[in-house]
Amino acid sequence: MLREASGPLEASISVEALRAAPAALVAAGLIVHALVWALATHFADSSPPPQMAIAIALGREWLLGYPDLPPLAAWVSETIYRATHSLFAVRLVAASCVALSGWILFRFLRRLVGDRQGAIAVLVMVSVFPVAFPGSALTGDLLQMPLLAALLLSWWIAVGEKNPNGWMLLGLLAALSLYAGPQGVVLLAVLALVTLLSAPMRAALGNAQALFALAAGLLIFAHAGAPRLLWLWFHSGDSFLAGAGAGITEREFQSPLRLLLTLLAGHLGFLLLIVLAAFHTAKSKEQAPVFARQPAAPSLRWSVIVVAILPAAFALLWLYLSAQNTRPQFFSSLLLLGGAAAVLIGGESLVLRRQTLVGSILLIFLFVPPAIALASSFLPGWFGDNRAANWPAASAARTFTEIFRTRTGRPLEYIAGDRIPAAQIAVMSDARPHLVADADPSHSPWIDAEDFKKKGGVVFWEIRGADVSPPLALTRKLPAFTAEAPLRLPWARGGGEPVRLGWAILPPAL
């Protein structure tokens, strides 16, 4: 509730909305966040960005795993693109993952700290990198966000509300998370630890009905997750963590120590909001509103704080011990409870000081990062940077598809070339050819060698310098072909020297 201190209370519009309709305020903020990011990335990237192109190009193969790519992101991206033929739809779903996870998180937190403090805990997360920065591709890291938020909610339904149905939902969500990446395993380990160490939560398993529901949840997990677990077992864990084969550039990978520093820096805006909103100064004469809630049990407070901190810490330790590097976005779903931890640490009554300044900073975090992403996308074309999203995928796809159809009388079935540009062409072509990654059938286990030889395709390579002949790596890995006259294609957004492509038709077997 909102109570008034001595003297007249001045409340901003956002505070009045928080008092009167916290759920509507959260929903509106999340929807605006998703739309702003979807529109910004749509206008920023003329061609599908690398991770989106790889996911859509490989998703059509419907495998349980791909090199360096957990399959769920590929399946969902392909399903959306096949149904809508729209890259914007894929971007909108990517941005909506953040919104959906925020809404599920609000549904979870309102059970713990009430509607108003739950809304505050969700809204301040817009200042946290990488949680509120979805980017332009639908990745497994993004898909884990609503999955893990729902997993938290189902865990609380099971142990906090002692509803046995929560165990079965938890089993299904845990199995689905296996198909998106390892974050779900990390969170489950922490939730199991917290449940075992908390006497009130252990009590949720103190009857036959709860134990039966837990057994049912484990059975659901085993049944739904077995195909993925078996695939990982027979492939030595390949594709459990996204790697370079997913379209992630080398400069995006960071060591565990650098990831720690990045995540700490990504919380500076969050800390700034907490300091400005919570701490009183002698010069501050503002009559600040106070949002109060019922006292939380000590076990609840430390449980949420532990779940807010330990998953990211465990993940960093695992990456360090296994000597693996990854992107900061890997931690998006493991840092969702930062706002909840701050609210619980803050006590039963939260004083919201400097309303106008805090509201302005929240708006800056809401609108400025996507605006920067949009503005920066127009620089590479003028300064000569070979930005992948500025690569002329649409014109190359149209040219190769039409020429192959005219020459052979058949639709283009296979496109071979460097992984990222070939994936972009495969996505933009109306024939939707199969991707022969890096022009090497041995790197593309979804390719049937006999079918590839029978139907033929197009191979291309980028020309740099005066030598227009195909690289020896292509001639050794592919059937014999005759190089055609090179293509000169302008960048999708213009600027810089045209892209020069060598290419050839791999003739279908007679």
HELIX and SHEET records of a PDB file:
HELIX    1   1 ILE A   13  ALA A   20  1                                   8    
HELIX    2   2 PRO A   22  ALA A   44  1                                  23    
HELIX    3   3 PRO A   50  GLY A   59  1                                  10    
HELIX    4   4 PRO A   71  THR A   84  1                                  14    
HELIX    5   5 LEU A   87  LEU A  123  1                                  37    
HELIX    6   6 VAL A  124  SER A  127  5                                   4    
HELIX    7   7 GLY A  140  VAL A  159  1                                  20    
HELIX    8   8 ASN A  165  LEU A  178  1                                  14    
HELIX    9   9 GLN A  183  LEU A  197  1                                  15    
HELIX   10  10 ALA A  199  ARG A  202  1                                   4    
HELIX   11  11 ALA A  203  LEU A  205  5                                   3    
HELIX   12  12 ALA A  208  PHE A  234  1                                  27    
HELIX   13  13 ALA A  244  ALA A  246  5                                   3    
HELIX   14  14 GLU A  250  GLU A  252  5                                   3    
HELIX   15  15 PRO A  256  GLY A  266  1                                  11    
HELIX   16  16 LEU A  268  ALA A  278  1                                  11    
HELIX   17  17 PRO A  298  LEU A  321  1                                  24    
HELIX   18  18 PRO A  328  LEU A  334  5                                   7    
HELIX   19  19 GLY A  338  ILE A  345  1                                   8    
HELIX   20  20 GLN A  355  SER A  376  1                                  22    
HELIX   21  21 PRO A  380  PHE A  383  1                                   4    
HELIX   22  22 ALA A  388  ASN A  390  5                                   3    
HELIX   23  23 ALA A  393  THR A  408  1                                  16    
HELIX   24  24 ARG A  419  MET A  428  1                                  10    
HELIX   25  25 PRO A  441  HIS A  443  5                                   3    
HELIX   26  26 ALA A  449  LYS A  455  1                                   7    
HELIX   27  27 LEU A  472  LYS A  477  1                                   6    
SHEET    1   A 3 LEU A   2  ARG A   3  0                                        
SHEET    2   A 3 VAL A 290  ALA A 292 -1                                        
SHEET    3   A 3 SER A 349  VAL A 351 -1                                        
SHEET    1   B 5 HIS A 434  ALA A 437  0                                        
SHEET    2   B 5 TYR A 414  GLY A 417  1                                        
SHEET    3   B 5 GLY A 457  GLU A 462  1                                        
SHEET    4   B 5 VAL A 499  LEU A 506 -1                                        
SHEET    5   B 5 THR A 482  ALA A 483 -1                                        
SHEET    1   C 5 HIS A 434  ALA A 437  0                                        
SHEET    2   C 5 TYR A 414  GLY A 417  1                                        
SHEET    3   C 5 GLY A 457  GLU A 462  1                                        
SHEET    4   C 5 VAL A 499  LEU A 506 -1                                        
SHEET    5   C 5 LEU A 487  LEU A 489 -1                                        
END                                                                             
